[in-house]
Amino acid sequence: MSKEKKSMTIKDAFATVHRKTMQPSTKADQKHGEALLVNWVGKSLRPFVIIEDEGFVKYTEWLNQLRTTFKLPSRHKLKQQLVQVSHLVEKKIVEEINKNVEFFCMTTDIWSSRVMESYMAETLHYVTEAFDMRTLTLEVTPLRGAHTGDNIKKFWEESFMKYGLNKEKLSMMLRDNASNGIKACRDWGIKSFGCIGHSIHLVVGPFLVEKKESRSSSVPNEEDEIDDVAEYEIEEDCSVDDKVKEVRKLVSRVRKIVKFIKNSPKAKEKITSYLGSKGEKMIMVTLDVRTRWNSAYDMILKFLSLKDAIDQFLVFLSTSSGRREFRARRFDFIIEEEWALLSGLCVLLEPFKEVTENLSGDTYLTFAHALPLLRGIRYT
């Protein structure tokens, strides 16, 4: 008995005809297309991974199905269309809030770009009746004027009005630990809590940084940190243990070596040559950044993985050839006891990194994990 043949829809019929009429590209066309792609990536400095981007792949697949000429829109038209889409997204968010959001909590943050433009972000978190956790990004927008508590509160009030949110339904506002955010929450009469990850960062960061010496001139010199290296306001404390001071000085030396290598193409080439066949596969040194959590740990861990190459490089700098090539730039050797101290420091910092990463999740309730994780640090 033969199987009953499945009926074909009109859509399937047209799709089948279209697939049959599509011919694979010739070798010449394929080669020319790849050359254009390579030229675009190279001249525009696009990352190689862009050809694997889901949106890019869908776009090219759609172009392959066309039987007509497609004209690319101008950048102005593209911008207008993107603005229109953003308005539609805002409308959908308002509809979602009205339909499914009763009680909610918020996270907010303020930061500055490398060109010192200030931004504020607001994210809403809620649970549906089916107990599904959902997150909606409401705002990522420039923050004009002074970052006072009054201005921050005004920003929140306008945002809540825009999305139809009632502050009486706000369970908690998660903020950073700056005084302006604390004042804004207090003046607005809402419950708030400081970000625990940020608090951990403020504990670990100053521990690894020496007190910054004041300079009479505000003009940066060649020793100034180019990459926003970790800087904290550290008060002079005569009670600081000598071992802590020793750790700070050692980390400061590591930071200067890393900064020098990171900003010197010749130094990178030299380090790569010492790594031999695995040099090209090794990720180069990482510099810690004030606003990037766990970056000091990552910097030291990477530095340790390059121990042999770093030792050879420091020896080379002390030779006459090294002084000529690098304009007499020298760093003190890192002795074995100091390498051991850096290794121990990584063991000490690893639990802080793990806790911070656990508390940075967005698919589970991180607040419930906070106390056990912090106790874990204490008894590690």
C-alpha positions, 0 to 999 in steps of 0.5 A: 500500500503506497503512502499517501502523498502530502499536499503542497501549499502554494507557498511551498510550490513557489519555493520549490520552483525558485530553488530549482531555478537557482543556479550555484555561482560560477568559480569566477563569480565566487572568487570575485564576490570573496574578493569584494568581501575581503576588500570591504573587511580590510578597508573598513577594518571590520572584524572577521567574525562579521561574516558569521553574524546572524543578521549579516548571514540572513541579509546575504541569504535574502539577497541570493533569493532576489531576481531583481536588482536591490538598491542599498539605502543611503545612510540617512534613510537607514538612520530614519528607518532605525529611529522608526524601529526604535519607536515601535520597540518603545511602543511594544515595551509599553504594551508589555508593561501594561499587560504583564508587569505588576511588580518590578525591580530596576537596575541603573548605572551611569558611566562615561565614554572615552571621550567623556560623554556621560550615559545612563542606562535603565533596565526593568526586571519582572516575573510573568504569571508563568514565573518566567524572568524577563528583562527589558532595557528601557533607556541607554541615553546621554545624561546632560548636566551635572550628575546630582541626585536631583538630576538623576531623580528627575531622569527617573521620574521622566522615564517612569512617566514615559513607560507608564510605571508606578514607583509604588510597584517598584520592589527595589532599585539596584544602583551603584554606590555613589552618593548621588544615586543614594541621594536620588533614591532617598529623596524619591522615597524608593527602596534601593540597594548598592550593587554588590559586584561594585562593592567587591570591586571597590574593596579589591581595587584599592588593595592593589593600587598605590596612593597616587602622587599629586602632580603640580601640572595637569598635563599628562606625561609619558608615564600617565596611563593611556588606557584608563588604568585603575586609579582610586582615591586612596587615603594615606594609611600608616597602619597598612601592613608592609606586606600589602605595600609590597604587593601594591608596589609589585602590581604597580611594576607589573602594570608599568611593564604591561603598559609598555608592552601593550603600547609598543609594537616592537615589544609585542614582536619581541615577546612573540618571538620568545614564545616560539611556535605558540606565539601567534596563538597567545593572547597578548598582555592584558592591562587592568582598567578602573571600570572593568571588574576583575581586570587586575586579576586577568592582567596578573594571570595573563602576565604569569602565563608569559613568565618565561617570555617576560623574563627574557624580555627584561634581560634583553632590555638590560643589554646594550642591544636592548638599550639601543632598540628601546631607547634605554628603557629598563625595568627591574627584574622580577625575581622568583619570590615575586613571581611566587607572590603574583601566583599567590595573589591570583589564588587570593583573587580568584574567588572574588572573580567567581563571585562577581561573575555569579552575581552578574547573571541575568537569567536567575535571581542573583540577590538570593545567591549573594550571602552564600557567595560572600560567606564563601569568600570569607571561608575560602 
